[in-house]
Structures are given as C-alpha cells and as structure tokens.
C-alpha cells in the first residue's frame, strides 16, 4: 500500500504562498491518491468518490450506533478467531453474514450444480449426494446446512449432515427421500453457514 505524505499545518498563517506551494502540491497529490484507494478518483464525472470496493485493514472493534446510524465492520469469527468476519450493527442489533457456500441442482440433474458458490464438487445420484466445498470455504467442521427440494412429487430432504472434514475442505451429505415421486429427479438447493 502506498504511503501518502500530508502536512496539516500548510498553508501556514504567516508564510508567503510561494514558500508553501511545494508542500500544498504534495498535500493535493496525497488527497487525490488516497481518494483513489477503493474509490473512483477525480475523473471529472458523476462517479467521483463512489466506492469500487471496501478494504478493511484489520479486525475492528464494533462501534455503537444510535438512531438510524449503522456501521459495517470486521470482527473475529467463532470458528476461527484469527480470520475476520463481516458484521453490520445498527442501534437495534448486531447482524453477520454467515453464508459461506450455496448451490442449486435442478430437477433431472445428476448431482451437478447448475448454480453454486464455493462448491468444489457434488457427487451421487438417486437422492444421495455428497457435497465437497472449496478449500477454505469453512474454517472447521462446525458449520450449519440448510437444504431443501423443489417439492415436486413429494420429495423432502430428510438428512443433511457433515460427514467429514479434512485439510480445510468441508464435506456433507444430503439424502432425499420421496413419498410419491422420484428422488433421482428431484431438484434441490442448500446453504452452508458459519461464523
């Protein structure tokens, strides 16, 4: 990261403008540079100053907002206190963003996700599937799973359990049973949550 030099005492009260000009130019360049970090810089249109991303330099203590003020911050996770997690606090409560992975398999598919995030692989068929997450998606075997089917033909998810954890890769099993249709053709989806 670039280090920006800034002198808050310039222009000085009794200095001639010519004496302070080089330092004022340094200050102006530093302001332009720091605005350009995570923001649209001085480009001369309506996008000036808009966020491109938000970079947190460390885990930060939570603020104490009042009224309609709210604060986005990073704090220690429960599964791994050394890794920052994203939190949002308002005057009412603290909220966190626990979804670490998700996926959707459409009806008729054979275990391959049609949409997914942080999913390495899904194997299985006939209503019994093993989901392997990408490395680092979860920090330990202590994660929660919510799984559901598209409910066509009476399919329901009766089991979604962690079956193993090795080398930082989480795996879990989804068993789908049916009361009237074919579990093989059931569409299903899941979310993996961890803090």
Buried (B, 14 or more C-beta within 10 A) or exposed (E): EEEBEBEEEBBEEEEEEEEBEEBEEBBEEBEEBBBBEEBBBEEEEEEEEEEEEEEEEEBBEEEEBEEEEEBBBBBBBEBBEEEBBBBBBBEEEEEBEBBBBBBBBBBEBEBEBEEBBBBBBBEBEBBBBBBBBBEEBBBBBEBBBEBBBBEBBEBBBEEBEBEEBEEEBBBBBBBBBBEEBBBBBBBBBBBBBBB
